[in-house]
Amino acid sequence: MSVKPVSSMPLGDLETLAMEHLWAEPGGSTAKQAHEAFGQARGVTLNTVQSTLERLFRKQLLTRHKESHAYCYRAAITRQAFLSSLINQVLGRFGGDSASSVAAMLDAAERIDSQTLELLEQAIRERRQQEARQ
């Protein structure tokens, strides 16, 4: 499956919080709602949250539509597709060395819990079975 590349690889802290908020709110969120959800706790203004959402919209990570006098934002990409795109970008930039890429993946796998590791192993088995059928 091909994943559309994310326009900007790393996200800032507020951008990450905004994406997390919008992935948890599939119906969407206004800047005011987002500010209440994570902006106030971070001590940032409503204007800062609005700017963050606008930046993510320009990066094509969000969609928006007008509701009364405010925009309602939604994630334009799933968390899985976003993470996949980031990983593919990193591997594309540094992936010329397969041994280093595998070593990096193994290093990352050491930091995940056994349940997640089992899911990864199962996905690899299913992928191999799928490739064998083709």
MIROKOL-651891 format. One record per residue (C-alpha): residue number from 1; residue in three letters; x, y, z. Coordinates in Angstrom, 1 decimal, m for minus. Each point is the difference from the previous one (the first is absolute). Last residue first. Example, Ala and Ser with C-alpha at 12.3 -4.5 7.8 and 13.67 -1.06 7.14 Angstrom:
2
<node><seq>2</seq><type>ser</type><x>13.7</x><y>m1.1</y><z>7.1</z></node>
<node><seq>1</seq><type>ala</type><x>m1.4</x><y>m3.4</y><z>0.7</z></node>
***
This chain:
134
<node><seq>134</seq><type>gln</type><x>1.3</x><y>m13.8</y><z>m5.1</z></node>
<node><seq>133</seq><type>arg</type><x>m0.8</x><y>m2.5</y><z>2.7</z></node>
<node><seq>132</seq><type>ala</type><x>3.5</x><y>0.0</y><z>1.5</z></node>
<node><seq>131</seq><type>glu</type><x>m0.2</x><y>3.8</y><z>0.3</z></node>
<node><seq>130</seq><type>gln</type><x>m3.2</x><y>m0.3</y><z>2.0</z></node>
<node><seq>129</seq><type>gln</type><x>1.5</x><y>m2.6</y><z>2.3</z></node>
<node><seq>128</seq><type>arg</type><x>3.1</x><y>2.2</y><z>0.6</z></node>
<node><seq>127</seq><type>arg</type><x>m2.3</x><y>2.9</y><z>0.8</z></node>
<node><seq>126</seq><type>glu</type><x>m2.0</x><y>m2.1</y><z>2.4</z></node>
<node><seq>125</seq><type>arg</type><x>3.1</x><y>m1.2</y><z>1.8</z></node>
<node><seq>124</seq><type>ile</type><x>1.3</x><y>3.6</y><z>0.2</z></node>
<node><seq>123</seq><type>ala</type><x>m3.3</x><y>1.2</y><z>1.4</z></node>
<node><seq>122</seq><type>gln</type><x>0.0</x><y>m2.7</y><z>2.6</z></node>
<node><seq>121</seq><type>glu</type><x>3.6</x><y>0.9</y><z>1.1</z></node>
<node><seq>120</seq><type>leu</type><x>m1.0</x><y>3.6</y><z>0.3</z></node>
<node><seq>119</seq><type>leu</type><x>m3.1</x><y>m0.9</y><z>2.1</z></node>
<node><seq>118</seq><type>glu</type><x>2.2</x><y>m2.1</y><z>2.2</z></node>
<node><seq>117</seq><type>leu</type><x>2.4</x><y>2.9</y><z>0.5</z></node>
<node><seq>116</seq><type>thr</type><x>m3.0</x><y>2.2</y><z>1.0</z></node>
<node><seq>115</seq><type>gln</type><x>m0.9</x><y>m2.5</y><z>2.7</z></node>
<node><seq>114</seq><type>ser</type><x>3.6</x><y>m0.4</y><z>1.1</z></node>
<node><seq>113</seq><type>asp</type><x>0.4</x><y>3.8</y><z>0.6</z></node>
<node><seq>112</seq><type>ile</type><x>1.9</x><y>2.2</y><z>m2.3</z></node>
<node><seq>111</seq><type>arg</type><x>3.5</x><y>1.5</y><z>0.6</z></node>
<node><seq>110</seq><type>glu</type><x>2.0</x><y>m3.0</y><z>m1.3</z></node>
<node><seq>109</seq><type>ala</type><x>m2.0</x><y>0.4</y><z>m3.3</z></node>
<node><seq>108</seq><type>ala</type><x>1.7</x><y>3.4</y><z>m0.6</z></node>
<node><seq>107</seq><type>asp</type><x>3.4</x><y>m1.6</y><z>0.2</z></node>
<node><seq>106</seq><type>leu</type><x>m1.2</x><y>m2.7</y><z>m2.4</z></node>
<node><seq>105</seq><type>met</type><x>m1.2</x><y>2.6</y><z>m2.4</z></node>
<node><seq>104</seq><type>ala</type><x>3.3</x><y>1.9</y><z>0.2</z></node>
<node><seq>103</seq><type>ala</type><x>1.9</x><y>m3.2</y><z>m0.6</z></node>
<node><seq>102</seq><type>val</type><x>m2.2</x><y>m0.9</y><z>m3.0</z></node>
<node><seq>101</seq><type>ser</type><x>0.6</x><y>3.5</y><z>m1.5</z></node>
<node><seq>100</seq><type>ser</type><x>3.8</x><y>m0.2</y><z>0.7</z></node>
<node><seq>99</seq><type>ala</type><x>0.2</x><y>m3.4</y><z>m1.8</z></node>
<node><seq>98</seq><type>ser</type><x>m2.1</x><y>1.3</y><z>m2.9</z></node>
<node><seq>97</seq><type>asp</type><x>2.3</x><y>2.9</y><z>m0.7</z></node>
<node><seq>96</seq><type>gly</type><x>m1.6</x><y>2.1</y><z>m2.7</z></node>
<node><seq>95</seq><type>gly</type><x>m2.8</x><y>0.7</y><z>2.5</z></node>
<node><seq>94</seq><type>phe</type><x>1.2</x><y>3.3</y><z>1.4</z></node>
<node><seq>93</seq><type>arg</type><x>m2.3</x><y>2.4</y><z>m1.8</z></node>
<node><seq>92</seq><type>gly</type><x>m2.5</x><y>m2.5</y><z>m1.2</z></node>
<node><seq>91</seq><type>leu</type><x>0.0</x><y>m1.8</y><z>3.4</z></node>
<node><seq>90</seq><type>val</type><x>m0.7</x><y>3.3</y><z>1.7</z></node>
<node><seq>89</seq><type>gln</type><x>m2.8</x><y>0.9</y><z>m2.5</z></node>
<node><seq>88</seq><type>asn</type><x>m1.5</x><y>m3.5</y><z>0.2</z></node>
<node><seq>87</seq><type>ile</type><x>m0.1</x><y>0.3</y><z>3.8</z></node>
<node><seq>86</seq><type>leu</type><x>m1.7</x><y>3.4</y><z>m0.2</z></node>
<node><seq>85</seq><type>ser</type><x>m2.5</x><y>m1.3</y><z>m2.6</z></node>
<node><seq>84</seq><type>ser</type><x>m0.8</x><y>m3.0</y><z>2.1</z></node>
<node><seq>83</seq><type>leu</type><x>m0.6</x><y>2.1</y><z>3.1</z></node>
<node><seq>82</seq><type>phe</type><x>m2.4</x><y>2.3</y><z>m1.9</z></node>
<node><seq>81</seq><type>ala</type><x>m1.8</x><y>m2.9</y><z>m1.6</z></node>
<node><seq>80</seq><type>gln</type><x>m0.5</x><y>m1.7</y><z>3.4</z></node>
<node><seq>79</seq><type>arg</type><x>m1.1</x><y>3.3</y><z>1.6</z></node>
<node><seq>78</seq><type>thr</type><x>m2.6</x><y>0.5</y><z>m2.7</z></node>
<node><seq>77</seq><type>ile</type><x>0.4</x><y>2.8</y><z>m2.4</z></node>
<node><seq>76</seq><type>ala</type><x>m2.2</x><y>3.0</y><z>m0.7</z></node>
<node><seq>75</seq><type>ala</type><x>m0.6</x><y>0.6</y><z>3.7</z></node>
<node><seq>74</seq><type>arg</type><x>m3.0</x><y>2.2</y><z>0.5</z></node>
<node><seq>73</seq><type>tyr</type><x>m0.4</x><y>3.7</y><z>0.6</z></node>
<node><seq>72</seq><type>cys</type><x>m3.2</x><y>2.0</y><z>0.6</z></node>
<node><seq>71</seq><type>tyr</type><x>0.5</x><y>3.6</y><z>m1.0</z></node>
<node><seq>70</seq><type>ala</type><x>m1.8</x><y>2.8</y><z>1.9</z></node>
<node><seq>69</seq><type>his</type><x>m2.7</x><y>2.6</y><z>m0.7</z></node>
<node><seq>68</seq><type>ser</type><x>m2.9</x><y>m2.4</y><z>m0.6</z></node>
<node><seq>67</seq><type>glu</type><x>1.6</x><y>m3.3</y><z>m0.7</z></node>
<node><seq>66</seq><type>lys</type><x>2.5</x><y>0.4</y><z>m2.9</z></node>
<node><seq>65</seq><type>his</type><x>1.8</x><y>m3.1</y><z>m1.3</z></node>
<node><seq>64</seq><type>arg</type><x>3.4</x><y>m1.3</y><z>0.6</z></node>
<node><seq>63</seq><type>thr</type><x>2.4</x><y>m2.7</y><z>m1.1</z></node>
<node><seq>62</seq><type>leu</type><x>3.2</x><y>m0.8</y><z>1.9</z></node>
<node><seq>61</seq><type>leu</type><x>3.4</x><y>m1.5</y><z>m0.9</z></node>
<node><seq>60</seq><type>gln</type><x>0.2</x><y>2.0</y><z>m3.2</z></node>
<node><seq>59</seq><type>lys</type><x>3.1</x><y>1.9</y><z>1.2</z></node>
<node><seq>58</seq><type>arg</type><x>m2.1</x><y>3.1</y><z>m0.4</z></node>
<node><seq>57</seq><type>phe</type><x>m2.6</x><y>m1.5</y><z>2.4</z></node>
<node><seq>56</seq><type>leu</type><x>2.7</x><y>m0.9</y><z>2.5</z></node>
<node><seq>55</seq><type>arg</type><x>1.2</x><y>3.7</y><z>0.0</z></node>
<node><seq>54</seq><type>glu</type><x>m3.7</x><y>1.2</y><z>0.4</z></node>
<node><seq>53</seq><type>leu</type><x>m0.4</x><y>m2.4</y><z>3.0</z></node>
<node><seq>52</seq><type>thr</type><x>3.2</x><y>1.4</y><z>1.6</z></node>
<node><seq>51</seq><type>ser</type><x>m1.0</x><y>3.6</y><z>m0.7</z></node>
<node><seq>50</seq><type>gln</type><x>m3.4</x><y>m0.6</y><z>1.6</z></node>
<node><seq>49</seq><type>val</type><x>1.7</x><y>m1.6</y><z>3.0</z></node>
<node><seq>48</seq><type>thr</type><x>2.3</x><y>3.0</y><z>0.4</z></node>
<node><seq>47</seq><type>asn</type><x>m3.0</x><y>2.4</y><z>m0.4</z></node>
<node><seq>46</seq><type>leu</type><x>m1.8</x><y>m1.9</y><z>2.8</z></node>
<node><seq>45</seq><type>thr</type><x>2.9</x><y>0.7</y><z>2.3</z></node>
<node><seq>44</seq><type>val</type><x>2.5</x><y>m2.5</y><z>1.3</z></node>
<node><seq>43</seq><type>gly</type><x>0.4</x><y>m1.0</y><z>3.7</z></node>
<node><seq>42</seq><type>arg</type><x>0.5</x><y>m3.7</y><z>m0.8</z></node>
<node><seq>41</seq><type>ala</type><x>m3.1</x><y>m1.0</y><z>2.0</z></node>
<node><seq>40</seq><type>gln</type><x>m2.0</x><y>2.7</y><z>m1.8</z></node>
<node><seq>39</seq><type>gly</type><x>1.1</x><y>m1.2</y><z>m3.4</z></node>
<node><seq>38</seq><type>phe</type><x>m0.9</x><y>m3.7</y><z>0.4</z></node>
<node><seq>37</seq><type>ala</type><x>m3.8</x><y>m0.6</y><z>0.0</z></node>
<node><seq>36</seq><type>glu</type><x>m1.2</x><y>3.6</y><z>0.6</z></node>
<node><seq>35</seq><type>his</type><x>2.2</x><y>1.3</y><z>m2.8</z></node>
<node><seq>34</seq><type>ala</type><x>m1.2</x><y>m2.9</y><z>m2.3</z></node>
<node><seq>33</seq><type>gln</type><x>m3.6</x><y>1.0</y><z>0.7</z></node>
<node><seq>32</seq><type>lys</type><x>0.8</x><y>3.6</y><z>m0.8</z></node>
<node><seq>31</seq><type>ala</type><x>1.9</x><y>m0.9</y><z>m3.1</z></node>
<node><seq>30</seq><type>thr</type><x>m3.1</x><y>m1.9</y><z>m1.2</z></node>
<node><seq>29</seq><type>ser</type><x>0.0</x><y>m3.8</y><z>0.1</z></node>
<node><seq>28</seq><type>gly</type><x>m0.8</x><y>m2.9</y><z>m2.3</z></node>
<node><seq>27</seq><type>gly</type><x>m2.5</x><y>m2.9</y><z>0.1</z></node>
<node><seq>26</seq><type>pro</type><x>3.0</x><y>m2.4</y><z>0.1</z></node>
<node><seq>25</seq><type>glu</type><x>1.0</x><y>1.5</y><z>3.4</z></node>
<node><seq>24</seq><type>ala</type><x>2.8</x><y>m2.3</y><z>1.3</z></node>
<node><seq>23</seq><type>trp</type><x>1.9</x><y>0.4</y><z>m3.2</z></node>
<node><seq>22</seq><type>leu</type><x>m0.6</x><y>3.8</y><z>0.3</z></node>
<node><seq>21</seq><type>his</type><x>1.5</x><y>0.2</y><z>3.5</z></node>
<node><seq>20</seq><type>glu</type><x>3.0</x><y>m2.1</y><z>m0.9</z></node>
<node><seq>19</seq><type>met</type><x>0.5</x><y>2.3</y><z>m3.1</z></node>
<node><seq>18</seq><type>ala</type><x>m0.2</x><y>3.1</y><z>2.1</z></node>
<node><seq>17</seq><type>leu</type><x>2.3</x><y>m1.4</y><z>2.7</z></node>
<node><seq>16</seq><type>thr</type><x>2.6</x><y>m0.8</y><z>m2.8</z></node>
<node><seq>15</seq><type>glu</type><x>m0.4</x><y>3.5</y><z>m1.5</z></node>
<node><seq>14</seq><type>leu</type><x>0.5</x><y>1.5</y><z>3.5</z></node>
<node><seq>13</seq><type>asp</type><x>3.2</x><y>m2.0</y><z>0.6</z></node>
<node><seq>12</seq><type>gly</type><x>1.4</x><y>0.7</y><z>m3.5</z></node>
<node><seq>11</seq><type>leu</type><x>m0.4</x><y>m2.5</y><z>m2.8</z></node>
<node><seq>10</seq><type>pro</type><x>2.8</x><y>m1.8</y><z>m1.8</z></node>
<node><seq>9</seq><type>met</type><x>m0.3</x><y>m0.9</y><z>m3.6</z></node>
<node><seq>8</seq><type>ser</type><x>m1.7</x><y>2.8</y><z>m1.9</z></node>
<node><seq>7</seq><type>ser</type><x>m2.2</x><y>m0.8</y><z>m3.0</z></node>
<node><seq>6</seq><type>val</type><x>m0.9</x><y>m3.5</y><z>1.1</z></node>
<node><seq>5</seq><type>pro</type><x>0.5</x><y>m2.4</y><z>m2.9</z></node>
<node><seq>4</seq><type>lys</type><x>m3.1</x><y>m1.6</y><z>m1.5</z></node>
<node><seq>3</seq><type>val</type><x>0.1</x><y>m3.6</y><z>1.1</z></node>
<node><seq>2</seq><type>ser</type><x>0.2</x><y>m2.8</y><z>m2.6</z></node>
<node><seq>1</seq><type>met</type><x>m1.4</x><y>m3.4</y><z>1.0</z></node>
***
